[in-house]
Amino acid sequence: MQPHLQTSGDAIADRRADYAKMLDKGGEPDAAAELMEQALELVPAWAAGWYRLATYREKAGNTEGAIEAYRQTRDRSNNDIFGAALKLAFLGDTAIPDQPPSSYVERLFDDYAGRFEISLVEKLGYDVPAKLAALIATTGRHYALAVDLGCGTGLLGPEIRGMADRLEGFDLSQNMLAKAAEKHLYDHLAQADLSLTPEASGLFSGGAQHRADLVTACDVLIYLGNLESVFASIVALAADGADVAFSVEEAGEGQDIHLAASLRYAHSEPYVRTLCVRHGLEISIVRRSTIRKDGANAISGILFLARKAA
C-alpha cells in the first residue's frame, strides 16, 4: 500500500490502527475491528482505515459489518482504488461489475511490482508463459511483430523474443513496465488500459492498427470481467491471419463470468468461444492446465490459440 494511504493524519488514530493491525496478526480480528472503529471515530473520512476495518470484520465473520465498511471505503476513496466494489459484489451486496476499477488494478500492481516474480513464480509455481509460448511454437511461424498485452514484468518476453523480429509490451502499471524494461527484451513498452475501448485504451496512440501478426494476453484477462473491449482491441491490433494466444482462469459449470474470492475473474470456454466467433477469431488449440496455486488449491485455467481470419 502506498505510504500516503497508510496514515490517517491523526497520531492517535494511527496508533490505534497500528495496535489493531497487531491484534489481527495475532489472530484476534474481533478485537482488531473494535480498535479500528475507535480510530475511525477520530478520522471518519479515512478510506484506508475503513478498508482495514472491513477486512477485520470479514475475518471475524461479521459479513454485514464488513459490507457496511466496504461501502464506506468505496464512497470515501478516489476512483475506488481499494477495489471495494469488487468486495461488495463478492459478498453479494451488489452485482458483479463488468470491469474492476482501473485505479484499483493499477495500484495493486504498482505496489506488487517489486516482489511480483518471486511471489508468483517461486511461491505459486506459475508457468503459464512457458505453456503459452509452447502453444505459439506449434504454428512454426516467425513473426514480424508480437504485441504482449498486460506484459507485467515481462515474464512472457523471454519465451517469445526469439519468435519475433519486434516485441512490444503494454500494461496498466508503470512500475510493472519499469521492471519489464530492465530485461531489455522489448523494443517498445507503453501504458494501456485494456478495460477501455480500443480508441481510448492507449494501444493506438501512434495511430497504427492491424499491425501485429502475434498478439498475446498471458494471464491478463483474469483482471477483466466482460471481455468485449479487450477482444475488440485484439482484433484492432491484429493483422489479417495473425495468431492470438491467451489464457483465462476457468469458470465453473453454467457460469460465463465468475468473480472469485481472490477478486480475479474466471471465464468459461463457451463464453470465450462466443467472443472469438463474434470477433472473427478461429480457435485452433484449447488446452486446460493448472495455472497457479492458491494456498493448497490448484487454480484451473484454459489456454487458447486462435487466428484472425485472413
Secondary structure, DSSP 8 states (H G I E B T S, - for coil): --HHHH--S-HHHHHHHHHHHHHHHTT-HHHHHHHHHHHHHH-TT-HHHHHHHHHHHHHTT-HHHHHHHHHHHHHHSGGGTT-HHHHHHHTTSS---SS--HHHHHHHHHHHGGGHHIIIIIIH---HHHHHHHHHHTT---EEEEEEET-TTTSSHHHHGGGEEEEEEEES-HHHHHHHHTTT--SEEEE--TTS-HHHHSTTTT---S-EEEEEESS-GGG-SS-HHHHHHHHHHEEEEEEEEEEEEE--TT-SEEE-TTS-EEE-HHHHHHHHHHTTEEEEEEEEEEEEEETTEEEEEEEEEEEE--
